[in-house]
Amino acid sequence: MSYFKNKTVWITGASSGIGRAMAINLSNQGAELILSSRKKEALEKVSAECNTSCTVLPLDLEDHEGLEAVLQNNMALLSKVDILINNGGISQRSKVAETEFSVYKKLMDINYLGTVKLSLGLLPHYIKRNSGHYVVISSMAGKFGVPVRSGYSASKMALHGFFDAMRAELMETDIKVTMVCPGYIQTDISKNALTASGEAQGTMDEAQRNGMDVNVMVDKVLSAVAAHKEEVHIGGFKEVKMAGIVSRLFPATFRKIIARSKVT
């Protein structure tokens, strides 16, 4: 029997990319789904692709007051959530010296504070029944600073700080935290990435185009979740194995390498 069968899984950023692939995969394993993003029509299309019960619950991670209303108005539904997959977010492609402060605020409001807000909203339910699982889609850019992704890296690093601390505090409970650090995955994340002025980049990075197939990535993520892994790095050799190992063992050398690299 699938680990996810009959579990209620709430996925943010479910209207496309990793979130959509997660929804379809989990529905095939018998999970009941709550699908969230800003795009109601796109969520309904994803719901139609799934073969288990799906509830479409639109929300905007940047609107923290609106998130509170979502949590309060759907308490009966959300109290049943077994797994929250914090997948919603946005990336960035701009140099520090050229980037407006509003871009940094937007990245933190969406990627970090919106995710924290929803996670805190579920925590009382998790504590009451002494079970629950947070799955956080971070990035390899959340493990080390990456050129032209300063705000994105910062927002993902903040997630590691928060959820690592939460995991430590909840160590004596059955509440789990899995941090997922993808490298380059074939999604539209680079198309939607914010530029220096806050506009969408509109084009796909070459590295993204040549990245891991999203369905392969999702299989690996869900295997890690079922195994209750605390952190998993998923992607190509260059950005996951090589960069991850060198940055950890030889940080000074890695800083020189990444400063000279042509990151796209």
URTA-V958300 format. One record per residue. N is the residue number from 0. RES is the residue in three letters. SS is DSSP state (A for helix, B for strand, O for the rest). PHI is phi in degrees with one decimal (999 if undefined). BURIAL is + if it has 24 or more other ideal C-beta (glycine too) atoms within 12 Angstrom, else -. Layout:
n=N res=RES ss=SS phi=PHI burial=BURIAL
n=N res=RES ss=SS phi=PHI burial=BURIAL
This chain:
n=0 res=MET ss=O phi=999 burial=-
n=1 res=SER ss=O phi=-64.0 burial=-
n=2 res=TYR ss=O phi=-58.9 burial=-
n=3 res=PHE ss=O phi=-92.9 burial=+
n=4 res=LYS ss=O phi=-59.0 burial=-
n=5 res=ASN ss=O phi=68.9 burial=-
n=6 res=LYS ss=O phi=-81.6 burial=+
n=7 res=THR ss=B phi=-95.6 burial=+
n=8 res=VAL ss=B phi=-119.9 burial=+
n=9 res=TRP ss=B phi=-102.8 burial=+
n=10 res=ILE ss=B phi=-117.6 burial=+
n=11 res=THR ss=B phi=-93.6 burial=+
n=12 res=GLY ss=O phi=62.9 burial=+
n=13 res=ALA ss=O phi=-87.6 burial=+
n=14 res=SER ss=O phi=-82.7 burial=+
n=15 res=SER ss=O phi=-163.0 burial=+
n=16 res=GLY ss=A phi=57.0 burial=+
n=17 res=ILE ss=A phi=-60.1 burial=+
n=18 res=GLY ss=A phi=-62.9 burial=+
n=19 res=ARG ss=A phi=-63.0 burial=+
n=20 res=ALA ss=A phi=-62.3 burial=+
n=21 res=MET ss=A phi=-60.0 burial=+
n=22 res=ALA ss=A phi=-60.5 burial=+
n=23 res=ILE ss=A phi=-65.1 burial=+
n=24 res=ASN ss=A phi=-61.0 burial=+
n=25 res=LEU ss=A phi=-66.1 burial=+
n=26 res=SER ss=A phi=-64.1 burial=+
n=27 res=ASN ss=A phi=-68.1 burial=-
n=28 res=GLN ss=O phi=-98.3 burial=+
n=29 res=GLY ss=O phi=90.6 burial=-
n=30 res=ALA ss=O phi=-79.4 burial=+
n=31 res=GLU ss=B phi=-92.9 burial=+
n=32 res=LEU ss=B phi=-118.4 burial=+
n=33 res=ILE ss=B phi=-117.9 burial=+
n=34 res=LEU ss=B phi=-111.0 burial=+
n=35 res=SER ss=B phi=-131.5 burial=+
n=36 res=SER ss=O phi=-175.8 burial=+
n=37 res=ARG ss=O phi=-78.7 burial=+
n=38 res=LYS ss=O phi=-101.9 burial=+
n=39 res=LYS ss=A phi=-61.2 burial=-
n=40 res=GLU ss=A phi=-62.9 burial=-
n=41 res=ALA ss=A phi=-64.9 burial=+
n=42 res=LEU ss=A phi=-63.0 burial=+
n=43 res=GLU ss=A phi=-65.6 burial=-
n=44 res=LYS ss=A phi=-66.5 burial=-
n=45 res=VAL ss=A phi=-63.9 burial=+
n=46 res=SER ss=A phi=-57.7 burial=+
n=47 res=ALA ss=A phi=-67.8 burial=-
n=48 res=GLU ss=A phi=-82.8 burial=+
n=49 res=CYS ss=O phi=-93.8 burial=+
n=50 res=ASN ss=O phi=-115.9 burial=-
n=51 res=THR ss=O phi=-128.2 burial=+
n=52 res=SER ss=O phi=-62.0 burial=-
n=53 res=CYS ss=B phi=-130.0 burial=+
n=54 res=THR ss=B phi=-112.3 burial=+
n=55 res=VAL ss=B phi=-89.2 burial=+
n=56 res=LEU ss=O phi=-131.5 burial=+
n=57 res=PRO ss=O phi=-64.9 burial=+
n=58 res=LEU ss=O phi=-159.6 burial=+
n=59 res=ASP ss=O phi=-122.8 burial=+
n=60 res=LEU ss=O phi=-62.1 burial=+
n=61 res=GLU ss=O phi=-79.6 burial=+
n=62 res=ASP ss=O phi=-94.6 burial=-
n=63 res=HIS ss=A phi=-69.1 burial=+
n=64 res=GLU ss=A phi=-67.2 burial=-
n=65 res=GLY ss=A phi=-63.9 burial=-
n=66 res=LEU ss=A phi=-64.8 burial=+
n=67 res=GLU ss=A phi=-61.1 burial=-
n=68 res=ALA ss=A phi=-64.6 burial=-
n=69 res=VAL ss=A phi=-59.8 burial=+
n=70 res=LEU ss=A phi=-64.5 burial=+
n=71 res=GLN ss=A phi=-73.6 burial=-
n=72 res=ASN ss=A phi=-80.5 burial=-
n=73 res=ASN ss=O phi=-127.0 burial=+
n=74 res=MET ss=A phi=-60.6 burial=-
n=75 res=ALA ss=A phi=-63.5 burial=-
n=76 res=LEU ss=A phi=-68.8 burial=+
n=77 res=LEU ss=A phi=-73.6 burial=+
n=78 res=SER ss=O phi=-67.3 burial=-
n=79 res=LYS ss=O phi=-91.6 burial=+
n=80 res=VAL ss=O phi=-65.8 burial=+
n=81 res=ASP ss=O phi=-91.7 burial=+
n=82 res=ILE ss=B phi=-136.8 burial=+
n=83 res=LEU ss=B phi=-105.2 burial=+
n=84 res=ILE ss=B phi=-99.7 burial=+
n=85 res=ASN ss=B phi=-80.8 burial=+
n=86 res=ASN ss=O phi=-108.6 burial=+
n=87 res=GLY ss=O phi=-63.4 burial=+
n=88 res=GLY ss=O phi=170.7 burial=+
n=89 res=ILE ss=O phi=-144.3 burial=+
n=90 res=SER ss=O phi=-106.0 burial=+
n=91 res=GLN ss=B phi=-150.4 burial=+
n=92 res=ARG ss=O phi=-142.4 burial=+
n=93 res=SER ss=B phi=-165.8 burial=+
n=94 res=LYS ss=O phi=-77.4 burial=-
n=95 res=VAL ss=A phi=-54.4 burial=-
n=96 res=ALA ss=A phi=-66.9 burial=-
n=97 res=GLU ss=A phi=-108.2 burial=-
n=98 res=THR ss=O phi=-90.5 burial=+
n=99 res=GLU ss=O phi=-71.2 burial=-
n=100 res=PHE ss=A phi=-58.2 burial=-
n=101 res=SER ss=A phi=-59.4 burial=-
n=102 res=VAL ss=A phi=-67.0 burial=+
n=103 res=TYR ss=A phi=-62.9 burial=+
n=104 res=LYS ss=A phi=-63.6 burial=-
n=105 res=LYS ss=A phi=-62.6 burial=+
n=106 res=LEU ss=A phi=-61.7 burial=+
n=107 res=MET ss=A phi=-71.3 burial=+
n=108 res=ASP ss=A phi=-61.8 burial=+
n=109 res=ILE ss=A phi=-82.8 burial=+
n=110 res=ASN ss=A phi=-70.2 burial=+
n=111 res=TYR ss=A phi=-100.7 burial=+
n=112 res=LEU ss=A phi=-67.1 burial=+
n=113 res=GLY ss=A phi=-63.2 burial=+
n=114 res=THR ss=A phi=-64.9 burial=+
n=115 res=VAL ss=A phi=-62.5 burial=+
n=116 res=LYS ss=A phi=-58.3 burial=+
n=117 res=LEU ss=A phi=-65.8 burial=+
n=118 res=SER ss=A phi=-64.6 burial=+
n=119 res=LEU ss=A phi=-65.5 burial=+
n=120 res=GLY ss=A phi=-63.8 burial=+
n=121 res=LEU ss=A phi=-86.3 burial=+
n=122 res=LEU ss=A phi=-56.8 burial=+
n=123 res=PRO ss=A phi=-58.6 burial=-
n=124 res=HIS ss=A phi=-67.8 burial=+
n=125 res=TYR ss=A phi=-62.5 burial=+
n=126 res=ILE ss=A phi=-65.1 burial=-
n=127 res=LYS ss=A phi=-59.6 burial=-
n=128 res=ARG ss=A phi=-101.8 burial=-
n=129 res=ASN ss=O phi=55.4 burial=-
n=130 res=SER ss=O phi=-162.4 burial=-
n=131 res=GLY ss=B phi=147.0 burial=+
n=132 res=HIS ss=B phi=-143.0 burial=+
n=133 res=TYR ss=B phi=-99.1 burial=+
n=134 res=VAL ss=B phi=-114.8 burial=+
n=135 res=VAL ss=B phi=-116.7 burial=+
n=136 res=ILE ss=B phi=-83.4 burial=+
n=137 res=SER ss=O phi=-92.5 burial=+
n=138 res=SER ss=O phi=-172.0 burial=+
n=139 res=MET ss=A phi=-62.4 burial=+
n=140 res=ALA ss=A phi=-70.4 burial=+
n=141 res=GLY ss=A phi=-89.1 burial=+
n=142 res=LYS ss=O phi=-98.7 burial=+
n=143 res=PHE ss=O phi=-156.4 burial=+
n=144 res=GLY ss=O phi=-67.5 burial=+
n=145 res=VAL ss=O phi=-120.7 burial=+
n=146 res=PRO ss=O phi=-53.4 burial=+
n=147 res=VAL ss=O phi=61.3 burial=+
n=148 res=ARG ss=B phi=-134.3 burial=+
n=149 res=SER ss=A phi=-56.1 burial=+
n=150 res=GLY ss=A phi=-71.0 burial=+
n=151 res=TYR ss=A phi=-64.3 burial=+
n=152 res=SER ss=A phi=-57.5 burial=+
n=153 res=ALA ss=A phi=-61.5 burial=+
n=154 res=SER ss=A phi=-67.2 burial=+
n=155 res=LYS ss=A phi=-75.2 burial=+
n=156 res=MET ss=A phi=-61.9 burial=+
n=157 res=ALA ss=A phi=-61.7 burial=+
n=158 res=LEU ss=A phi=-61.7 burial=+
n=159 res=HIS ss=A phi=-62.5 burial=+
n=160 res=GLY ss=A phi=-60.1 burial=-
n=161 res=PHE ss=A phi=-66.4 burial=+
n=162 res=PHE ss=A phi=-76.0 burial=+
n=163 res=ASP ss=A phi=-65.3 burial=-
n=164 res=ALA ss=A phi=-67.0 burial=-
n=165 res=MET ss=A phi=-60.4 burial=+
n=166 res=ARG ss=A phi=-58.2 burial=+
n=167 res=ALA ss=A phi=-63.1 burial=-
n=168 res=GLU ss=A phi=-67.5 burial=-
n=169 res=LEU ss=O phi=-102.2 burial=+
n=170 res=MET ss=O phi=-57.9 burial=-
n=171 res=GLU ss=O phi=-86.9 burial=-
n=172 res=THR ss=O phi=-108.3 burial=-
n=173 res=ASP ss=O phi=-99.8 burial=-
n=174 res=ILE ss=B phi=-91.0 burial=+
n=175 res=LYS ss=B phi=-108.1 burial=+
n=176 res=VAL ss=B phi=-132.6 burial=+
n=177 res=THR ss=B phi=-120.8 burial=+
n=178 res=MET ss=B phi=-94.1 burial=+
n=179 res=VAL ss=B phi=-112.2 burial=+
n=180 res=CYS ss=B phi=-115.7 burial=+
n=181 res=PRO ss=B phi=-79.3 burial=+
n=182 res=GLY ss=O phi=-92.2 burial=+
n=183 res=TYR ss=O phi=-81.1 burial=+
n=184 res=ILE ss=B phi=-123.3 burial=+
n=185 res=GLN ss=O phi=-74.9 burial=+
n=186 res=THR ss=O phi=-137.6 burial=+
n=187 res=ASP ss=O phi=-91.0 burial=+
n=188 res=ILE ss=O phi=-58.5 burial=+
n=189 res=SER ss=O phi=-74.2 burial=+
n=190 res=LYS ss=O phi=-64.2 burial=-
n=191 res=ASN ss=O phi=-89.1 burial=+
n=192 res=ALA ss=O phi=-61.3 burial=+
n=193 res=LEU ss=B phi=-78.4 burial=+
n=194 res=THR ss=O phi=-91.9 burial=+
n=195 res=ALA ss=O phi=-58.6 burial=-
n=196 res=SER ss=O phi=-94.3 burial=-
n=197 res=GLY ss=O phi=98.6 burial=+
n=198 res=GLU ss=O phi=-81.0 burial=-
n=199 res=ALA ss=B phi=-72.4 burial=-
n=200 res=GLN ss=O phi=-62.0 burial=+
n=201 res=GLY ss=O phi=84.5 burial=-
n=202 res=THR ss=O phi=-129.5 burial=-
n=203 res=MET ss=O phi=-94.3 burial=+
n=204 res=ASP ss=O phi=-66.1 burial=+
n=205 res=GLU ss=A phi=-60.7 burial=-
n=206 res=ALA ss=A phi=-62.6 burial=+
n=207 res=GLN ss=A phi=-66.6 burial=+
n=208 res=ARG ss=A phi=-60.6 burial=-
n=209 res=ASN ss=O phi=-96.8 burial=-
n=210 res=GLY ss=O phi=-78.0 burial=+
n=211 res=MET ss=B phi=-66.2 burial=+
n=212 res=ASP ss=O phi=-59.6 burial=-
n=213 res=VAL ss=A phi=-62.2 burial=+
n=214 res=ASN ss=A phi=-71.4 burial=-
n=215 res=VAL ss=A phi=-65.8 burial=-
n=216 res=MET ss=A phi=-61.5 burial=+
n=217 res=VAL ss=A phi=-63.3 burial=+
n=218 res=ASP ss=A phi=-57.0 burial=+
n=219 res=LYS ss=A phi=-67.8 burial=+
n=220 res=VAL ss=A phi=-63.0 burial=+
n=221 res=LEU ss=A phi=-66.8 burial=+
n=222 res=SER ss=A phi=-64.4 burial=-
n=223 res=ALA ss=A phi=-66.7 burial=+
n=224 res=VAL ss=A phi=-65.6 burial=+
n=225 res=ALA ss=A phi=-61.9 burial=+
n=226 res=ALA ss=O phi=-87.9 burial=-
n=227 res=HIS ss=O phi=58.4 burial=-
n=228 res=LYS ss=O phi=-69.6 burial=-
n=229 res=GLU ss=O phi=-80.7 burial=+
n=230 res=GLU ss=B phi=-154.0 burial=+
n=231 res=VAL ss=B phi=-140.2 burial=+
n=232 res=HIS ss=B phi=-108.7 burial=+
n=233 res=ILE ss=B phi=-133.0 burial=+
n=234 res=GLY ss=O phi=156.9 burial=+
n=235 res=GLY ss=O phi=-78.9 burial=+
n=236 res=PHE ss=A phi=-61.1 burial=-
n=237 res=LYS ss=A phi=-62.0 burial=-
n=238 res=GLU ss=A phi=-88.4 burial=+
n=239 res=VAL ss=A phi=-102.0 burial=+
n=240 res=LYS ss=A phi=-72.4 burial=-
n=241 res=MET ss=A phi=-67.8 burial=-
n=242 res=ALA ss=A phi=-64.8 burial=+
n=243 res=GLY ss=A phi=-62.9 burial=+
n=244 res=ILE ss=A phi=-72.1 burial=-
n=245 res=VAL ss=A phi=-64.3 burial=+
n=246 res=SER ss=A phi=-63.8 burial=+
n=247 res=ARG ss=A phi=-81.6 burial=-
n=248 res=LEU ss=A phi=-91.4 burial=-
n=249 res=PHE ss=O phi=-133.0 burial=-
n=250 res=PRO ss=A phi=-60.0 burial=-
n=251 res=ALA ss=A phi=-65.1 burial=-
n=252 res=THR ss=A phi=-63.9 burial=-
n=253 res=PHE ss=A phi=-63.1 burial=-
n=254 res=ARG ss=A phi=-59.8 burial=-
n=255 res=LYS ss=A phi=-68.9 burial=-
n=256 res=ILE ss=A phi=-63.4 burial=-
n=257 res=ILE ss=A phi=-71.2 burial=+
n=258 res=ALA ss=A phi=-66.9 burial=-
n=259 res=ARG ss=A phi=-94.5 burial=-
n=260 res=SER ss=O phi=-76.3 burial=-
n=261 res=LYS ss=O phi=-100.1 burial=-
n=262 res=VAL ss=O phi=-79.6 burial=+
n=263 res=THR ss=O phi=-124.3 burial=-
